Amino acid sequence: MKVEVVIDGRAARLEFDPGRFRYQREDGGVIEGEHSVVQLNSGAYSVLIGGRNYAVVAGAPGEVIVNGRVFTAAVFDPRGMRGRQSKDAGEGRRNIVAMMPGKVVRILVADGAAVEAGQGLIVVEAMKMQNEMKSPKAGRVVEVKVSEDATVAAGDVLMVIE
Amino acid sequence: MLRKVLVANRGEIAVRIIRALREAGIASVAVYSDADRASLAVKMADEAAHLGPAPSSESYLRIDRILDAARQHGADAIHPGYGFLSENADFAEACADAGIVFIGPPAASIRAMGSKTSARKAAIAAGAPVVPGTEQALREISTAKRIARELGYPVLLKAAAGGGGKGMRQVDREEDLESALRDASSEALRAFRNDEVYVEKLVIEPRHIEIQVLGDHHGHMIHLGERECSIQRRHQKVIEECPSPVMRDHPELREKMGEAALKIARAAGYANAGTLEFLVDRDRNFYFLEMNTRLQVEHPVTELATGVDLVQWQLRIAAGEPLTLEQDAVHWSGSAIECRVYAEDPDHQFMPSPGKITHLEQPSGPGVRLDSGVYQGWNVPLEYDPMLAKVAAWAPTRELATERMRRALREFVVAGIRTNIAWFDEILSSPDFRSGALSTAFLDRFERAAREAPDLETEAAAALVAAMSSMKPAAPLKGAGTRARSMWLDAGRAEILR
């Protein structure tokens, strides 16, 4: 399983299977090893990495709490998601989707611009917290669907990358 | 003996009182506004009555509706809790007129002590020290200027009917006085429907220490020692403790302050539970500030340190029973600390954070007491005070109580809304808190440590859970309005449906 994640505004790539993981931050930091994740109840997990325990709660949209500390979290392109293959298979169009309700404060790329994987595309502010959404792949901006100052709902498509 | 008591409040204090009623074998009636139908207090009470729409002016502040509810449910007494109508003499009087016991002091005592200016007069008459200042409301700016000049700047403007920091302004220079007076009166008018403001000399960096008293209707009154409440944010207490660290080295101060408190309360003809607030300066001079003629938010620390159940005594005293506890039978043991957990975001100027609690883990274990008014799935209304719960920790020493509190806070997880839980850990770890060098300026000077970037492993743990919970199958859709599903799934679905 490979996903792109943005944790507290830092983009990273996470690869994992039931026993091992590899986490690579965009800025170059890498960690890999064995993990064990069990779900305790609705939103609570125990994560063991190298024998160290992390009490993690995924209680609210776009938010993860690790040992009492709150992180914003966004996940892109979970390949295993049901119905995924029906559209957008392979390397085609990718939608940039708002992870929480908020306001568009800055659009960093213009329609038609070429973008790198991990490049910042758009900044959304929610509850005074700014969240920069990054490009999940190298490509071209084919559509910018919102303007600055627009209010967006969770799940709204903000931009399309091809 | 009371048979059935209506609890004219909401949130954690309504829960606290309902628990005491159940222990005493007294039936409980909760009240609720439209926003509180699904509240924990209603869930726990034997009976419940609807008061009206969510705004408190249409519900929890409506004397007529509360008395109607008490009559309809056959309640023989009303406990007002704190806030709302708890210090409203008209309410206490209306209860008496309706033949319903008001669980609190006589209306006349509320009147005498309810306004800060009349409380000052009573304290002066009783021979207790007060902060230098006026006893009369300021009407003219010229009078205000003259008095402030006599007292010497800085001075403090305060709402006569006030509490909780509303209508309060520090004034450092005469040129700021007029606008500060205007702001303070209009804020006081909005908050208390009373625009009277008075002025006091500002005591520099005092401790805020209050004395709990308990008296019956037969002339017997005792004090239960102090609570140190110096850690305040914008005049709102956030951490309280008993004993005060200053009493450790100066135990005689408790006796002196206790005596002064009893003198003032007796002069006001006080009965039931009450609290006298004092400022204590660096030389341990103390000055009476005001009296709260009700149960305090922070009463659990006194209960933990003395073993005395204040709410049970409130009920017995209101029923006319004598207070059988003698002063020399009150002992203080160990150290108790309380943290007030608010739905507000310390990372963003303490913005209120109402909304649904999507996940909740509450602390427990040795020496931990939780007074909570919330549950997982509860929607914290935006109409009321943002306090969710109080965590109190008791241990044989202050150091151990502090560590126990940090442990309890670590167990306390609230998701869906922001809270100040993590902020307490920073305060409790700070050298000034540890040394007990407290003053009401503590939080003004307290600087939060910069948020460090997490280590990779912590971040990976966050990412693993975020990724895994985004892949869980969706919960069955109940209705368009439900949000039980993961937001990541929503985002994914939006992508798929395109």
Chai-1 contact restraints between the chains, C-beta under 6 A:
chainA,res_idxA,chainB,res_idxB,connection_type,confidence,min_distance_angstrom,max_distance_angstrom,comment,restraint_id
A,V3,B,A467,contact,1.0,0.0,6.0,A-B,restraint_1
A,V5,B,A463,contact,1.0,0.0,6.0,A-B,restraint_2
A,I7,B,E459,contact,1.0,0.0,6.0,A-B,restraint_3
A,I7,B,A462,contact,1.0,0.0,6.0,A-B,restraint_4
A,I7,B,A463,contact,1.0,0.0,6.0,A-B,restraint_5
A,L14,B,A463,contact,1.0,0.0,6.0,A-B,restraint_6
A,L14,B,A467,contact,1.0,0.0,6.0,A-B,restraint_7
A,Y23,B,A460,contact,1.0,0.0,6.0,A-B,restraint_8
A,Y23,B,A463,contact,1.0,0.0,6.0,A-B,restraint_9
A,G29,B,L456,contact,1.0,0.0,6.0,A-B,restraint_10
A,I31,B,L456,contact,1.0,0.0,6.0,A-B,restraint_11
A,I31,B,A460,contact,1.0,0.0,6.0,A-B,restraint_12
A,V37,B,L464,contact,1.0,0.0,6.0,A-B,restraint_13
A,G43,B,H359,contact,1.0,0.0,6.0,A-B,restraint_14
A,Y45,B,V465,contact,1.0,0.0,6.0,A-B,restraint_15
A,V47,B,A461,contact,1.0,0.0,6.0,A-B,restraint_16
A,V47,B,L464,contact,1.0,0.0,6.0,A-B,restraint_17
A,I49,B,E457,contact,1.0,0.0,6.0,A-B,restraint_18
A,Y54,B,A461,contact,1.0,0.0,6.0,A-B,restraint_19
A,V56,B,A461,contact,1.0,0.0,6.0,A-B,restraint_20
A,V56,B,V465,contact,1.0,0.0,6.0,A-B,restraint_21
A,V57,B,H359,contact,1.0,0.0,6.0,A-B,restraint_22
A,V57,B,V413,contact,1.0,0.0,6.0,A-B,restraint_23
A,V57,B,A415,contact,1.0,0.0,6.0,A-B,restraint_24
A,A58,B,V465,contact,1.0,0.0,6.0,A-B,restraint_25
A,A58,B,S469,contact,1.0,0.0,6.0,A-B,restraint_26
A,G59,B,T358,contact,1.0,0.0,6.0,A-B,restraint_27
A,G59,B,H359,contact,1.0,0.0,6.0,A-B,restraint_28
A,G59,B,A415,contact,1.0,0.0,6.0,A-B,restraint_29
A,G59,B,G416,contact,1.0,0.0,6.0,A-B,restraint_30
A,A60,B,T358,contact,1.0,0.0,6.0,A-B,restraint_31
A,A60,B,A415,contact,1.0,0.0,6.0,A-B,restraint_32
A,A60,B,G416,contact,1.0,0.0,6.0,A-B,restraint_33
A,P61,B,M487,contact,1.0,0.0,6.0,A-B,restraint_34
A,G62,B,M487,contact,1.0,0.0,6.0,A-B,restraint_35
A,V64,B,A462,contact,1.0,0.0,6.0,A-B,restraint_36
A,V64,B,V465,contact,1.0,0.0,6.0,A-B,restraint_37
A,V64,B,A466,contact,1.0,0.0,6.0,A-B,restraint_38
A,I65,B,A415,contact,1.0,0.0,6.0,A-B,restraint_39
A,V66,B,T458,contact,1.0,0.0,6.0,A-B,restraint_40
A,V66,B,A461,contact,1.0,0.0,6.0,A-B,restraint_41
A,V66,B,A462,contact,1.0,0.0,6.0,A-B,restraint_42
A,G68,B,R410,contact,1.0,0.0,6.0,A-B,restraint_43
A,G68,B,A422,contact,1.0,0.0,6.0,A-B,restraint_44
A,F71,B,A462,contact,1.0,0.0,6.0,A-B,restraint_45
A,A73,B,A462,contact,1.0,0.0,6.0,A-B,restraint_46
A,A73,B,A466,contact,1.0,0.0,6.0,A-B,restraint_47
A,V75,B,A466,contact,1.0,0.0,6.0,A-B,restraint_48
A,V75,B,A467,contact,1.0,0.0,6.0,A-B,restraint_49
A,V75,B,S470,contact,1.0,0.0,6.0,A-B,restraint_50
A,V75,B,W488,contact,1.0,0.0,6.0,A-B,restraint_51
A,P78,B,S470,contact,1.0,0.0,6.0,A-B,restraint_52
A,P78,B,M471,contact,1.0,0.0,6.0,A-B,restraint_53
A,G80,B,M471,contact,1.0,0.0,6.0,A-B,restraint_54
A,M81,B,G492,contact,1.0,0.0,6.0,A-B,restraint_55
A,G83,B,I496,contact,1.0,0.0,6.0,A-B,restraint_56
A,N95,B,E495,contact,1.0,0.0,6.0,A-B,restraint_57
A,V97,B,A491,contact,1.0,0.0,6.0,A-B,restraint_58
A,V97,B,A494,contact,1.0,0.0,6.0,A-B,restraint_59
A,V97,B,E495,contact,1.0,0.0,6.0,A-B,restraint_60
A,M99,B,A491,contact,1.0,0.0,6.0,A-B,restraint_61
A,K128,B,H348,contact,1.0,0.0,6.0,A-B,restraint_62
A,A154,B,M487,contact,1.0,0.0,6.0,A-B,restraint_63
A,G155,B,D490,contact,1.0,0.0,6.0,A-B,restraint_64
A,G155,B,A491,contact,1.0,0.0,6.0,A-B,restraint_65
A,G155,B,A494,contact,1.0,0.0,6.0,A-B,restraint_66
